[in-house]
Amino acid sequence: MKKKVMTFFIAGVIFSFLSIHPGRLEAKSVPKEVYKQIYQLMGQGKDTEALQLTDKALQDYGSSDELLKIKYNILVGLKKYDEALVFIDKEIKTSGESKELLSAKYNILIWLKKPDEALKVALKKYRVAGNKSPWDCMDIVHAYLTIRDKNNALDWLNEAVSKGFISYRLLDDKKYELLQKEKRFFEIIENIKSIIGLGYPAKNFTVKLLSGKTFSLADQRGKVVLIYFWATWCDPCRREIPHLDQYFRQFKDKGFEIIAISLDTSLKKLEEYLGQIKLQWNFSC
């Protein structure tokens, strides 16, 4: 019997502030020093002072994307959810119900334990979204679960899967305990496993390595292969490299391989970075 190739996929997570107001123009140009002072206060844990300085900047220079993002994040960090809700509602009244603003409002309502209102916002967010993502559907699922509506939660979970949701770990998530005795829930989980090919041999692919050689998954039969999607500009990706290299050194003689596929657009920067860290993995771009 031929051995299967066991394959793992790991993608770096890139964090960013919520985009409150796409395309908003600043009334005045905010001096860089103002942003610097605000971020310094936030870095020192002085969020209340940072909020005061942000409000003053909004009054002095008008509403800019960056200032609005900062204010929202400070309010949420301070758990001033009622004030954050007033702030978001004001922005919605000013510029309309964008997906970004509705997403922010949904989160606040969940934190305020107002699931009925959160559900209405999540449904509205799904309607206004140009690109219906599985995560928009999952917000609706969570709202329905909070009000203990199993049937609608299952309907929207199924919709999330149709939009690309592929996490089968829901069985281990306490948020889904309400569905644990539902036959449809396990059918959806099995469908997810089937979609991602869990339990089946990995599909073959071939890429050209930076070394000039060719890497084919089919040639790795019998090995454990970790496929790592990353980029030099991704801080979380770079932080994981030493840990992955430790595993590689520990298990490489037992049939463990890493193929790191870079999302960098500059081959020169990628090669310069790899020249500094000197890894023995397979690299492709």
C-alpha positions as CSV (number, residue, x, y, z in Angstrom):
1,M,0.0,0.0,0.0
2,K,1.3,3.4,-0.9
3,K,1.8,5.9,1.9
4,K,0.0,9.2,1.9
5,V,1.7,12.5,2.2
6,M,0.5,14.2,5.4
7,T,0.3,17.9,4.7
8,F,-0.2,20.9,7.1
9,F,-1.0,24.5,6.0
10,I,0.0,27.5,8.1
11,A,-0.7,31.0,7.1
12,G,0.7,34.1,8.9
13,V,-1.9,36.4,10.5
14,I,-1.6,40.1,9.7
15,F,-3.3,42.4,12.2
16,S,-4.7,45.8,11.3
17,F,-7.1,48.4,12.7
18,L,-10.7,48.3,11.7
19,S,-11.3,50.5,8.7
20,I,-14.0,52.9,9.9
21,H,-14.3,55.2,7.0
22,P,-13.0,54.2,3.6
23,G,-12.2,57.1,1.4
24,R,-13.0,59.9,4.0
25,L,-11.0,63.1,3.3
26,E,-9.4,64.9,6.1
27,A,-10.6,68.5,6.9
28,K,-7.0,69.4,7.6
29,S,-3.7,67.6,7.5
30,V,-3.0,66.1,10.9
31,P,0.6,66.7,12.0
32,K,2.6,63.5,12.3
33,E,3.7,64.6,15.8
34,V,0.0,64.4,17.0
35,Y,-0.2,60.7,15.9
36,K,3.2,60.1,17.5
37,Q,2.0,61.5,20.8
38,I,-1.2,59.5,20.7
39,Y,0.6,56.2,20.0
40,Q,3.2,56.9,22.7
41,L,0.4,57.3,25.3
42,M,-1.3,54.1,24.1
43,G,2.1,52.3,24.2
44,Q,2.5,53.5,27.8
45,G,-1.0,52.2,28.7
46,K,-2.3,55.7,29.1
47,D,-5.4,55.1,27.0
48,T,-7.6,57.7,28.8
49,E,-5.0,60.5,28.0
50,A,-4.7,59.1,24.5
51,L,-8.4,59.3,24.0
52,Q,-8.5,62.9,25.2
53,L,-5.7,63.9,22.8
54,T,-7.5,62.1,20.0
55,D,-10.8,64.0,20.7
56,K,-8.8,67.2,20.7
57,A,-7.2,66.3,17.4
58,L,-10.6,65.5,15.9
59,Q,-11.9,68.9,17.0
60,D,-8.8,70.7,15.7
61,Y,-8.2,69.0,12.4
62,G,-11.5,67.3,11.6
63,S,-12.4,63.6,11.1
64,S,-9.6,61.5,9.4
65,D,-9.6,57.8,8.9
66,E,-6.7,57.4,11.2
67,L,-8.1,59.4,14.1
68,L,-11.5,57.6,13.8
69,K,-9.7,54.2,13.9
70,I,-7.7,55.2,16.9
71,K,-10.8,56.5,18.8
72,Y,-12.7,53.3,18.1
73,N,-9.9,51.1,19.3
74,I,-9.3,53.1,22.4
75,L,-12.9,53.0,23.4
76,V,-13.1,49.2,22.8
77,G,-9.8,48.7,24.7
78,L,-11.2,50.7,27.7
79,K,-14.5,48.6,27.4
80,K,-16.5,51.8,27.0
81,Y,-18.9,50.0,24.8
82,D,-21.8,52.3,25.3
83,E,-19.7,55.3,24.3
84,A,-18.3,53.3,21.4
85,L,-21.8,52.5,20.2
86,V,-22.8,56.2,20.2
87,F,-19.6,56.9,18.3
88,I,-20.3,54.3,15.6
89,D,-24.0,55.3,15.3
90,K,-22.8,58.9,14.7
91,E,-20.5,57.7,12.0
92,I,-23.2,55.6,10.4
93,K,-25.5,58.6,10.3
94,T,-22.7,60.7,8.7
95,S,-21.6,58.4,6.0
96,G,-24.1,55.5,5.7
97,E,-24.2,51.8,6.6
98,S,-21.0,50.5,5.3
99,K,-20.0,46.9,6.0
100,E,-17.1,48.1,8.2
101,L,-19.2,50.3,10.4
102,L,-21.9,47.6,10.7
103,S,-19.3,45.1,11.7
104,A,-18.0,47.4,14.4
105,K,-21.5,47.9,15.7
106,Y,-22.2,44.2,15.7
107,N,-19.2,43.5,17.8
108,I,-20.1,46.2,20.3
109,L,-23.7,44.9,20.6
110,I,-22.3,41.4,21.3
111,W,-20.0,42.8,24.0
112,L,-23.0,44.7,25.5
113,K,-24.9,41.4,25.5
114,K,-27.7,42.6,23.2
115,P,-27.9,39.6,20.8
116,D,-31.3,40.5,19.3
117,E,-30.0,43.9,18.2
118,A,-26.7,42.3,17.1
119,L,-28.6,39.8,14.9
120,K,-30.5,42.6,13.1
121,V,-27.1,44.4,12.5
122,A,-25.5,41.2,11.3
123,L,-28.3,40.5,8.8
124,K,-28.1,44.1,7.6
125,K,-24.3,43.8,7.2
126,Y,-24.8,40.7,5.1
127,R,-27.3,42.5,2.8
128,V,-25.1,45.5,2.2
129,A,-21.9,43.5,1.7
130,G,-20.8,43.4,-1.9
131,N,-18.7,40.3,-1.3
132,K,-20.6,37.9,0.9
133,S,-17.9,36.3,3.1
134,P,-18.3,33.2,5.3
135,W,-17.4,35.3,8.3
136,D,-20.5,37.6,7.6
137,C,-22.5,34.4,7.8
138,M,-20.8,33.2,11.0
139,D,-21.6,36.5,12.7
140,I,-25.3,35.7,12.1
141,V,-24.7,32.1,13.3
142,H,-23.3,33.3,16.6
143,A,-26.1,35.8,17.1
144,Y,-28.7,33.0,16.5
145,L,-26.9,30.7,18.9
146,T,-26.9,33.4,21.6
147,I,-30.7,33.7,21.4
148,R,-30.8,29.8,21.2
149,D,-32.4,29.6,17.8
150,K,-30.9,26.3,16.6
151,N,-32.6,26.0,13.2
152,N,-31.6,29.4,11.9
153,A,-28.1,28.9,13.3
154,L,-27.8,25.7,11.3
155,D,-29.2,27.3,8.1
156,W,-26.6,30.1,8.3
157,L,-23.8,27.7,9.2
158,N,-24.7,25.8,6.0
159,E,-24.7,29.1,4.1
160,A,-21.2,29.9,5.6
161,V,-19.9,26.6,4.3
162,S,-21.3,27.4,0.8
163,K,-19.4,30.7,1.0
164,G,-16.1,29.0,1.9
165,F,-16.1,28.3,5.6
166,I,-13.9,25.3,6.2
167,S,-13.2,25.1,9.9
168,Y,-14.3,21.6,11.2
169,R,-13.1,22.4,14.8
170,L,-16.6,23.5,15.8
171,L,-17.0,20.2,17.6
172,D,-14.4,21.5,20.2
173,D,-15.9,25.0,20.5
174,K,-18.2,25.5,23.5
175,K,-20.1,28.1,21.6
176,Y,-21.6,25.3,19.5
177,E,-22.8,23.1,22.5
178,L,-26.4,24.0,21.6
179,L,-26.0,22.1,18.3
180,Q,-24.2,19.0,19.6
181,K,-27.3,16.8,19.5
182,E,-28.5,18.0,16.1
183,K,-28.0,15.6,13.2
184,R,-27.7,18.5,10.7
185,F,-24.8,19.9,12.6
186,F,-22.7,16.7,12.2
187,E,-23.8,16.5,8.6
188,I,-22.4,20.0,8.0
189,I,-19.2,19.1,9.8
190,E,-18.8,16.0,7.5
191,N,-19.4,18.1,4.5
192,I,-16.7,20.5,5.6
193,K,-14.2,17.6,6.0
194,S,-15.2,16.3,2.5
195,I,-14.7,19.8,1.0
196,I,-11.2,20.2,2.4
197,G,-10.3,16.6,1.6
198,L,-9.6,15.5,5.2
199,G,-8.6,11.9,5.2
200,Y,-7.8,11.9,1.5
201,P,-4.4,12.1,-0.1
202,A,-3.2,15.7,-0.7
203,K,-3.5,17.0,-4.2
204,N,-0.2,17.1,-6.0
205,F,1.5,20.4,-6.9
206,T,4.8,21.4,-8.3
207,V,6.7,24.7,-7.7
208,K,10.1,26.0,-8.7
209,L,12.4,26.7,-5.7
210,L,14.6,29.7,-5.3
211,S,17.6,27.3,-5.6
212,G,16.5,26.5,-9.1
213,K,15.3,23.0,-8.3
214,T,11.7,21.8,-8.6
215,F,9.6,20.7,-5.6
216,S,6.8,18.2,-6.2
217,L,4.5,17.1,-3.4
218,A,4.2,13.7,-5.1
219,D,8.0,13.2,-4.6
220,Q,7.5,13.6,-0.8
221,R,5.4,10.4,-0.4
222,G,5.8,8.9,3.0
223,K,6.9,12.2,4.6
224,V,5.2,14.8,6.7
225,V,5.1,18.1,4.7
226,L,4.4,21.5,6.2
227,I,3.4,24.2,3.7
228,Y,4.1,27.6,5.1
229,F,2.6,30.7,3.4
230,W,4.4,33.8,4.6
231,A,6.1,37.1,3.6
232,T,9.1,39.1,4.8
233,W,6.8,42.1,5.5
234,C,4.6,39.9,7.8
235,D,5.8,40.3,11.4
236,P,3.8,37.3,12.8
237,C,5.2,35.2,10.0
238,R,8.8,36.1,10.8
239,R,8.2,35.5,14.5
240,E,7.1,31.9,13.8
241,I,10.2,31.0,11.7
242,P,12.6,30.2,14.7
243,H,10.0,27.9,16.2
244,L,9.4,26.1,12.9
245,D,13.1,25.8,12.3
246,Q,13.4,24.2,15.7
247,Y,10.9,21.5,14.7
248,F,12.6,21.1,11.3
249,R,16.0,20.5,12.9
250,Q,14.4,18.1,15.4
251,F,12.5,16.0,12.9
252,K,14.2,16.4,9.5
253,D,15.9,13.1,9.8
254,K,12.6,11.4,10.4
255,G,11.0,12.6,7.2
256,F,9.8,16.1,8.0
257,E,9.9,18.7,5.3
258,I,9.0,22.4,5.1
259,I,8.0,24.1,1.8
260,A,7.8,27.9,2.5
261,I,5.9,29.7,-0.2
262,S,6.5,33.5,0.0
263,L,4.0,36.1,-1.0
264,D,6.7,38.7,-1.5
265,T,6.7,40.8,-4.7
266,S,10.3,41.7,-4.5
267,L,12.6,38.7,-5.1
268,K,15.6,40.8,-4.1
269,K,14.3,41.6,-0.7
270,L,13.3,38.0,-0.1
271,E,16.7,36.7,-1.1
272,E,18.4,39.3,1.1
273,Y,16.3,38.3,4.1
274,L,16.9,34.5,3.5
275,G,20.6,35.3,3.2
276,Q,20.5,36.6,6.8
277,I,18.6,33.8,8.5
278,K,20.2,30.9,6.5
279,L,17.5,28.2,6.7
280,Q,17.7,24.7,5.1
281,W,14.0,24.7,4.1
282,N,12.6,24.6,0.6
283,F,11.7,28.1,-0.5
284,S,9.5,29.3,-3.4
285,C,8.1,32.6,-4.4
